[in-house]
């Protein structure tokens, strides 16, 4: 939304007369106002006393709830007549699916859409929703489908979001045929799952800081509040039962859950809790786990009665605490608290109901880092207008039986994830498993415990339509078979001595003295087609030429800002041993031919700006050049340090490149799951991959070499992709032709893994060539070749490519090692490309 705001103002020939953001409720209004202020966007809440024109600063976004919009307003009040917004309006609409649903839409929903359309009659509208598809499908309106089908600018469905690694993983357990006893059993399983997450977070708080994870929050959402057997009352009654532990029910049920010996069965007739709570299974007795939950979740030293306090200073809030405890552990956030208190007195008389005239509101504290609220209970207040990063466990009662969009919105409350360094991704999609704390997936998984099968039916249908298997994956450890006879042939690999790292042992200062020239191509590219006798001919062309920026225009740039940007970039790349003097940027850019530090290919207009906008574009180009220069400079210095400090070590089967696989197979692939489990458990472990896609090459140092197979089977470390498979196949064909290799030489191959495992070079781009190839001669000499078969489609051409130049550094390293150690080992590298 913020991007669209800036895009529109940048490209619009005339500024709009009004800029409005329409939200469904006051909660979302507050959220948007806060986020726009953080982004530097002028904004304010719209009030009924304003007219539509001229009373705000230019480009100010005024935010109003759609419930306050009306037509032909009469009298006072907070409502706003849409006719008051004269002229051209730029409209942003959050939860844009409102009013686009079927007959289940409320009368208000149906009235909103015409009002919204009237506002944008002479302007432009951006609408945002996670559930356009569901709303249009539910409407059964061909006109609506055609309208949105022509207008959707960006469609990133949940399937792609999930498969690209964004957001949390999820596990769902649904209880069919609701009964009181089984509902309490499921809810206690939910509580135990939440305690497992809280316990892990408390034990690893410092290690989790780079992942921006927050203290876990347990959320309950129901479809009814003030009914005799309402969903919120069901949750409160369960909490009371757990805290009282009458006849030892809580402790005994915890014992059953930890053992996986409940009477709840899944679709495969296994106990529904089999395989769960692994982090809690440390031998602690159930009584100790119960006491830990009392303290960690409920802030209580012992069990006791549940107390529900009406917080008079905050409308709609009921605080939850245990008798004898000082702090509230939870919050009920609903509309009519008086009606619910009467329901409590009638349906759960053992729960103590009281008033608290002194406590401040709890709901606004939920997102604070030191919040003591661990449990949040409510109904539809959580569906719209609430944003939280804390949700890690959900208990859902009778939600989503009829409203598909509500299901998705509730789900969206829980799968949000900041990720390591704000990547927004699960750790399994960032680096390798060894780079992350063990069991971090506990906090990167949303656990959903649902009551009533109708919810599961609707949600499962949604996931299946999105192409996500709701059954998830079965994770199977799959050991490799090391070819010890080949590994023991005395093969060498370069390595940095233990305890020495470039970033920790060398301090460097950025300057213009290195023989470095970076290339930045900002040329305008075109492609033309014409019909010839032989068919269609395509000709690619580009406009722009390579040259340097004149000193006159360099002097107009904001060099302090450029310097600060370069410092931020250095920190983001973790070049902590690099110092950048304030004048280094300008010295690099003013270095002249033939020793210039850069080559910029662009249209002439970029080199000679005639406006402030043109000057800003030139500054962006200089910033990009300097970033590339810093990368190259750091790489050159690291290569030099590596060549002076690296040693050769004999390869052993303990090298990190010999990593066992973890195979994740869709649970629906039952036959393949059982086959892979049987292969993984074989005593001989000969590397047979069975039906798993793989390629066999008898000169590779371990078996099997698994291939990539899309979403049905996921492999870690990743399986071979197409270019890697083609390289091995070509090498195998060559070996067959040469009867095992060139005359008098032996050939060996090892797949080189990525960061923290494989052999890599220079931190600037984290280059880890895909394979290490040894060619060993009869006299004992050997050639060690690093092979990258991915080509150069997305890389700079020589001589501006450090990956291509790696062979020079490796040959220099070979000479140094030969002089120092007397070993005849030649190091080399190749990039294999199918492109010209």
ZITAPE-V54236 format. One line per field, one symbol per residue. phi: phi as a letter, one per 30 degrees, with the letter a starting at -180 (. if undefined). psi: psi as a letter, one per 40 degrees, with the letter a starting at -180 (. if undefined). burial: + if it has 9 or more other ideal C-beta (glycine too) atoms within 8 Angstrom, else -. Layout:
phi=???
psi=???
burial=???
This chain:
phi=.dddedddddcddbdddbbbcccdadddedddddddddcicdaaddcdddcdbicbdeiddccbdddcdabhdbicjcdbddddcdidccccbdhddeicdcddedededdddddddddcecbbbccbadbeeddddddhcdddddddddcdcbbbddededddjdiddbbbbccchebedddddddddddddddedddddddbedddedchdceebcccbbcbcccecddddeddddedddddhdhieddddeeddddibdcdccdcicddcdiciddddcjddedddedddeddcchbdadlddcccddddbdicbdcbcejdccdcabcbbdcddddddddddcbddddcbcbdcdddcddcedddcdcdcbbbabddddbibbbcddbbbccbhcidbcdddedddeddcddbdidhhdicdddcbiceddbddiddeccbdcccccjddddddddddddddicdddibccbdbddcddddddddidcbdadeeibbedcbbcbbdacdddbbcbbccddcbbcbbdbedkdccbcbbckbdacdddedddddddedddddddddedddiddccccdecdeddddcdcedcedabccadedddbdcadddddddddddddddddddededddddedddddcdbcbddbddeedccddbccbeddddddedddedddcdddhdidchdddabcbdcddabdcdcdbicdbcbbeeddcddddddddddddddddchjldeibccbbbdcdceibdcbbhdebhdbedbcccbccddjdbcccccccdibeccdddccbddddeeddddddeddddddcidcbccabbccbccd
psi=ddddddddddehdiiidihihhididddddddddddddefhhiihhideiieheeiiiehhhhiideeiiifihaaaeihhdeegiahhhhhhifeeheeaaeeiidddddddddddddedfaihhihiefddddddddfhddddddddeehdhhgidddddeeeiiiiihhhhhighiddddddddddddddddddddddddfdddedeefiihihhhhhieicfidfiddddddddddddddfhffddddddddddeffiehiadefiheeheifddegeehiddddddddddddefheiiaihhhhhhdehhehhihiiheidiheihhgacgddddddddddegdehhhiihediihddeedeidfhehdhhhabedediehhiedhehhhhhfheddgdddddddddddehhdihffeeiideehaideeiiiededefhhhhhihhdddddddddddddeehheeaihhhhhiihhgddddeefiiiiihihehiddeehhihhaeeighhihhhfihiihiiihideahhhhiiihiihiihiddddeeigddddddddddddddefgeehhhideddddddehiiefieihhhiiddddgieiddddddddddddddddddddddddddddddddddiihihhieeieeghiihhhhhddgdddddddddddehddfeehebehhihhheeieiiigiihfaedhhhhiiihaddddddddddddddddefeaiheiiiiihhhaaiedahihhedefhgidihhhhhideeiihhhhhheeafdeiiiifehdddedddddddddddddddeehghhhiiihhhei.
burial=++-++--++------++++++++++-+++-+++-+++---++++-+-+---+-------+++++++-++++-------++++--+-+++++++++++++++---+---+++++-++-+++--++++-++-++-+++-++----++--+--------+++-++---+++-++++++------++++++++++++++++++++--+---+--++--+++++++++++----++++++++++++++++---++++++++++-+-+-+-+----+++--++-++-----+--++-+++++++++--+++++++++--+--+++++++-+--+++++++--+-+++-+++-++--+-+--+--+-+++-++----++++++++++++-++--++++++++++++++--+++++++++++++++++----+++--+-+--++---+++++++++++++++++-+++-+++-+-+++-+++-+++-++++--++-+-++++++-----++----++++----+++++-++-------------+----+-+---++---++--+----++-+++-+++-+-+-++-+---++++++-+----++++++++--++-+----++-+++-+++++++++++++++++++++++-++++--+----++++-+++++++-+--++-+++-++-+----+-+--++++-+-+++++++++++---+-+++-++--+++++++-++--+--+--+---+++++++++++-++++++++-++++++++++++---+++++++++-++-------++++++++-++++++-+++------++++++++----
